[in-house]
Amino acid sequence: MSGQDYQIKFFLDKAEWLNYFSQVPKPRLVQAWFYGDAKLSSGRWQVCRAMILKKNQPIALVQFLIKSFFIFNIIRVNRGP
């Protein structure tokens, strides 16, 4: 299996994220769109959402929470589907 079999697709569209998220058998609250929005509205976090594809088939969703400290960024990924 080569690295070319995998892709990362970044999301800008809420409806598309919710569509894929609704298909996850046991979704985690911390990966829900509204959880990321709540973190974003706190003013201390940025949110980045992505899907990992293997041979063009979705295998994972991930929501990154990013917090800046001076010149450093901390990226947090909670449990994900």
Legacy VTK file of the C-alpha trace (Angstrom):
# vtk DataFile Version 3.0
C-alpha trace
ASCII
DATASET POLYDATA
POINTS 81 float
0.000 0.000 0.000
1.529 3.298 -1.016
1.044 6.773 0.384
-0.642 7.651 -2.897
-3.620 5.517 -1.846
-4.454 8.046 0.890
-5.792 11.586 0.593
-6.924 14.295 2.991
-9.932 16.404 2.082
-10.479 19.566 4.110
-14.051 20.720 4.775
-15.518 24.158 4.368
-19.090 22.954 4.086
-21.152 22.118 7.163
-23.822 20.159 5.268
-21.246 17.820 3.748
-19.601 17.211 7.154
-22.977 16.498 8.764
-23.857 14.086 5.967
-20.721 12.007 6.538
-20.911 12.366 10.328
-24.485 11.022 10.338
-23.193 7.804 8.742
-20.709 7.066 11.531
-21.971 4.075 13.590
-20.794 5.424 16.979
-20.032 9.121 16.580
-18.147 11.004 19.290
-19.575 14.240 20.657
-16.143 15.900 20.483
-16.094 15.354 16.716
-19.530 16.944 16.155
-19.690 20.171 14.137
-21.406 22.039 16.977
-18.632 21.042 19.409
-16.061 22.636 17.114
-18.273 25.701 16.745
-18.523 26.006 20.538
-14.721 25.884 20.832
-14.422 28.437 18.040
-16.872 30.811 19.726
-14.807 30.718 22.921
-12.305 32.817 20.990
-9.325 30.729 22.029
-9.499 27.951 19.451
-9.431 27.616 15.689
-11.100 24.625 14.047
-10.047 22.608 11.012
-12.085 19.662 9.754
-10.975 16.949 7.344
-11.799 13.550 5.934
-9.201 10.870 5.267
-9.776 8.837 2.129
-8.212 5.527 1.134
-8.479 4.790 -2.584
-11.106 7.575 -2.804
-13.291 5.969 -0.105
-13.853 7.822 3.199
-12.303 6.022 6.168
-12.151 8.723 8.851
-13.358 12.175 9.861
-11.190 14.391 12.025
-11.740 17.729 13.711
-8.536 19.552 14.690
-8.666 22.141 17.469
-5.825 24.627 17.194
-4.668 26.959 19.958
-1.857 29.491 19.592
0.624 30.264 22.350
3.022 33.034 21.383
4.942 31.492 18.459
3.682 27.919 19.014
0.529 26.174 17.874
-0.951 23.262 19.745
-3.144 20.996 17.656
-5.560 18.774 19.509
-7.463 15.867 18.023
-10.031 14.271 20.293
-11.300 10.753 19.718
-12.695 10.504 16.254
-14.826 8.393 14.033
LINES 1 82
81 0 1 2 3 4 5 6 7 8 9 10 11 12 13 14 15 16 17 18 19 20 21 22 23 24 25 26 27 28 29 30 31 32 33 34 35 36 37 38 39 40 41 42 43 44 45 46 47 48 49 50 51 52 53 54 55 56 57 58 59 60 61 62 63 64 65 66 67 68 69 70 71 72 73 74 75 76 77 78 79 80
